[in-house]
Amino acid sequence: MTEFHVSLSGVTKNYGKQRAVNNMDLTLRAGECVALAGHNGAGKSTLIKLILGLIRPSSGKVMLLGHEASGRAAVRMRGNIGYLPETVALHPSLTGAETLAFYARLKRQPVSANAALLSRVGIAQAAQRRVGVYSKGMRQRLALAQALLGKPKVLLFDEPTTGLDPASRLMFYEIVRELRNGGSTVLLSTHALSELDGHTDRIVVMKNGSKIADGSMSQLRHTAGLPIRIRLKLGDGSTAGLLPDVWQRIDESKFELACTESDKVDAMRSIGTLNVAIDDIEIHTPSLDDMYAHFLRREDL
């Protein structure tokens, strides 16, 4: 039986006449990483606050680890929740070690594991330096360490890779993979869509408070219907005239075939039947940025 760590059923959140979240249904499973995509004002931050129990829905129900998110029982389970906000506010006069110790005590976690956690996020060498002299990336890694305190079952990350260099971003997604493999639920809200491929199980796209797409990369490609482009580079002496008419010429030696996600395998098989010498094959699939733009345009129609 699938265990749902987070469940939203018909959730709406109004601020006066403004509707920030509109009739939202969403489930987040144990051992799953879900990316939340959407432009500013789409409702992502409001959704995270609803899950955290910081605000109550105007209608509908938000369940967190089997309890209503804003109820008393959920409050007692705060130690099972990790949260990394978009804007990290850390006291500049405290050292990295002191900062993490402060949050450990807040979450009623032993400080004995803090040194290993600081090492895991790559700032052990700066643990005794004051946070005020940290770079933006170092502050982000320290904030990530506090979110990981106590091995939480649910982790909510809001723009988690902001300020991180490429090596630190790889480190972050390694940690996400470890959390997911350990059975934790990870929800990450990000504008850096290009870096998500291969790191998430599902992508949820929001617009104007509503969910407009939800699925894996493959499922979103099917839904979007954007073409996959297969390109061939013919070897010397090959005659383009032997290619079927569906192959479009790009230049003297390169040709392209556009197909759907469902036709991709058949299109690849057909290449083996071509009576031409092939030097190279390239497959260009729609990126998450492409699909995101498509879903937004579709909603505007």
C-alpha positions in Angstrom: 0.0 0.0 0.0 1.4 3.4 -1.0 2.1 5.7 1.9 1.2 9.3 1.4 3.3 11.7 3.5 1.4 14.8 2.1 -2.1 15.0 0.7 -4.1 18.0 -0.5 -7.8 17.6 -1.4 -9.7 20.4 -3.0 -7.5 23.0 -1.3 -8.3 26.7 -1.9 -6.6 29.6 -0.2 -8.0 33.1 -0.6 -6.4 36.4 0.6 -9.4 38.7 0.5 -10.5 38.7 -3.2 -7.3 37.2 -4.4 -7.2 33.4 -4.9 -3.6 32.2 -4.3 -4.4 28.4 -4.5 -7.4 27.2 -6.5 -9.0 23.8 -5.8 -5.7 22.0 -5.5 -5.4 18.2 -5.4 -1.9 16.8 -4.8 -0.3 13.7 -3.2 3.3 13.3 -2.3 4.4 9.7 -1.6 7.1 8.4 0.7 10.4 8.0 -1.2 9.4 10.5 -3.9 11.0 13.8 -5.1 8.5 16.2 -6.7 9.5 19.5 -8.4 7.1 22.4 -8.2 7.4 24.8 -11.2 5.6 28.0 -11.9 6.2 31.7 -12.4 6.2 34.2 -9.6 2.7 34.5 -8.2 1.7 31.0 -9.4 1.0 29.9 -5.8 4.1 27.8 -5.0 5.1 29.6 -1.8 1.5 29.6 -0.5 1.3 25.9 -1.2 4.4 25.2 0.8 3.0 27.4 3.7 -0.2 25.3 3.6 1.8 22.1 3.9 3.9 23.5 6.7 0.7 24.4 8.5 1.7 28.0 8.8 -1.6 29.1 7.2 -5.0 27.4 7.0 -6.8 26.7 3.7 -10.0 28.6 3.0 -11.5 25.3 2.0 -10.3 21.7 1.5 -7.9 19.7 3.6 -4.2 19.5 3.9 -2.8 16.3 5.5 0.8 16.0 6.7 2.1 12.6 7.9 -1.4 11.4 8.6 -2.6 14.6 10.5 -4.2 17.8 9.4 -1.3 20.1 8.7 -2.5 23.0 10.8 -3.8 20.9 13.7 -2.2 20.3 17.1 -1.1 16.8 16.3 0.9 18.0 13.2 2.5 20.7 15.3 4.0 18.0 17.6 5.5 16.3 14.5 7.5 19.3 13.5 10.7 17.4 14.1 9.8 15.2 11.1 9.7 18.3 8.7 12.7 20.0 7.1 12.3 23.4 5.5 14.7 25.5 3.4 13.1 28.9 2.6 13.9 30.9 -0.5 15.4 33.8 1.6 17.8 32.5 4.2 18.0 34.7 7.3 20.9 33.5 9.6 22.3 35.5 12.5 25.6 37.0 11.3 27.3 37.0 14.7 26.9 33.3 15.3 29.4 30.8 13.9 28.2 28.0 11.6 28.5 25.5 14.4 26.6 27.7 16.8 23.8 28.3 14.2 23.3 24.6 13.6 23.4 23.9 17.4 20.7 26.5 17.9 18.4 24.9 15.3 19.2 21.4 16.7 17.9 22.5 20.1 14.8 24.0 18.5 14.1 20.7 16.9 15.1 18.8 20.0 17.8 17.0 18.2 21.2 16.0 19.6 24.1 18.3 18.6 26.5 15.4 18.5 25.5 14.7 14.8 26.1 18.4 13.7 29.8 18.0 12.8 29.0 15.2 10.3 26.1 17.2 8.9 28.3 20.3 8.4 30.8 18.1 6.6 28.1 16.5 4.5 27.1 19.9 3.1 30.7 21.0 2.6 31.3 23.7 5.2 33.0 21.8 8.0 36.2 23.9 7.4 34.2 27.1 8.1 32.2 25.8 11.1 34.0 28.1 13.6 33.7 31.2 11.4 31.0 33.8 11.9 28.1 33.5 9.4 28.5 37.2 8.6 31.6 36.4 6.6 30.1 33.5 4.7 29.5 33.8 1.0 25.9 33.4 -0.3 26.6 29.8 -1.3 28.0 29.0 2.2 24.9 30.4 3.9 22.7 28.4 1.6 24.6 25.2 2.5 24.3 26.0 6.2 20.6 26.5 5.8 20.4 23.2 4.0 22.1 21.6 7.0 19.5 22.9 9.4 16.7 21.5 7.1 18.4 18.1 7.3 18.5 18.0 11.1 16.9 14.9 12.5 16.5 13.0 9.2 13.0 14.4 8.5 10.4 12.4 6.6 9.2 15.4 4.6 11.5 18.1 3.2 10.3 21.3 1.5 12.9 23.2 -0.4 12.2 26.7 -1.9 14.7 27.6 -4.6 17.3 25.4 -2.9 20.2 25.8 -5.4 20.2 29.6 -5.4 23.8 30.8 -4.9 25.3 27.4 -5.3 28.1 26.7 -7.7 27.9 23.7 -10.1 29.7 21.3 -7.7 27.5 22.4 -4.8 24.4 21.8 -6.9 25.5 18.3 -7.7 26.1 17.8 -3.9 22.6 19.0 -3.2 21.0 16.5 -5.7 23.1 13.7 -4.3 21.6 14.5 -0.9 18.1 14.6 -2.4 18.7 11.1 -3.9 19.9 9.8 -0.5 16.8 11.2 1.2 14.5 9.7 -1.5 16.2 6.3 -1.2 15.7 6.5 2.5 12.0 6.9 2.2 11.7 10.7 2.7 9.4 12.9 0.7 11.1 15.9 -1.1 9.2 18.8 -2.6 11.4 21.4 -4.2 10.2 24.6 -5.8 12.6 26.0 -8.3 13.0 28.3 -11.4 16.1 26.3 -12.5 14.1 23.9 -14.5 17.0 22.8 -16.7 18.8 21.1 -13.8 15.9 19.0 -12.7 16.1 16.3 -15.4 17.0 13.0 -13.9 16.7 14.3 -10.3 12.9 14.2 -9.8 10.2 11.6 -10.1 7.4 14.1 -11.0 7.1 17.7 -12.0 4.0 19.7 -11.0 3.4 22.9 -13.0 1.2 25.7 -11.4 -0.3 28.8 -12.9 -2.5 31.3 -11.2 -3.0 29.0 -8.2 -4.0 26.0 -10.2 -2.2 22.8 -11.1 -2.0 22.6 -14.9 0.4 19.6 -15.3 1.6 16.8 -13.1 3.7 13.8 -14.2 7.1 12.4 -14.9 9.3 13.9 -17.7 8.1 11.1 -20.1 4.4 11.7 -19.1 4.7 15.4 -19.6 6.3 14.9 -23.1 3.3 12.7 -24.0 0.9 15.3 -22.7 2.6 18.2 -24.3 2.9 16.5 -27.7 6.0 18.4 -28.6 8.1 16.8 -31.3 11.2 14.8 -30.7 13.8 15.4 -33.4 16.2 12.7 -34.6 19.1 13.9 -36.6 21.4 11.9 -38.9 24.7 12.8 -40.3 25.4 10.7 -43.4 28.7 9.3 -44.2 30.8 10.2 -47.3 29.3 8.9 -50.4 25.8 8.3 -49.1 23.0 9.4 -51.3 20.4 11.5 -49.7 17.9 10.3 -52.3 17.8 7.0 -50.5 16.2 8.6 -47.5 12.4 8.6 -47.3 10.7 11.9 -47.8 9.9 12.3 -44.1 13.6 13.1 -43.5 14.1 16.9 -43.9 17.5 18.2 -45.1 19.3 20.5 -42.6 22.5 20.9 -44.6 24.6 18.9 -47.1 25.0 15.8 -44.9 22.5 16.3 -42.0 18.8 15.3 -42.0 16.1 15.5 -39.4 12.9 13.5 -38.6 10.3 14.9 -36.2 8.2 12.4 -34.3 6.1 12.2 -31.1 7.1 10.6 -27.9 4.9 7.5 -28.6 6.5 7.1 -32.1 10.1 7.5 -30.9 10.9 3.8 -30.6 9.5 3.0 -34.1 11.3 5.9 -35.6 14.6 4.6 -34.1 13.9 1.1 -35.4 13.3 2.5 -38.9 16.8 3.9 -39.0 18.2 0.3 -39.1 16.3 -0.3 -42.3 17.9 2.7 -44.1 20.3 1.8 -46.9 22.7 4.6 -46.1 26.0 5.0 -44.2 25.5 7.0 -41.0 28.3 8.8 -39.2 26.3 10.1 -36.3 22.8 10.1 -34.7 21.5 12.8 -32.4 18.2 12.8 -30.5 16.8 16.1 -29.3 14.0 15.7 -26.8 11.9 18.7 -25.5 13.5 20.2 -22.4 11.5 20.9 -19.3 11.8 24.6 -20.2 10.1 23.8 -23.5 7.3 21.9 -21.9 6.8 24.5 -19.2 6.4 27.2 -21.8 4.0 25.0 -23.8 1.8 24.4 -20.8 1.6 28.1 -19.9 0.7 29.0 -23.5 -1.9 26.3 -23.6 -3.6 27.7 -20.6 -3.7 31.1 -22.2 -5.7 29.8 -25.2 
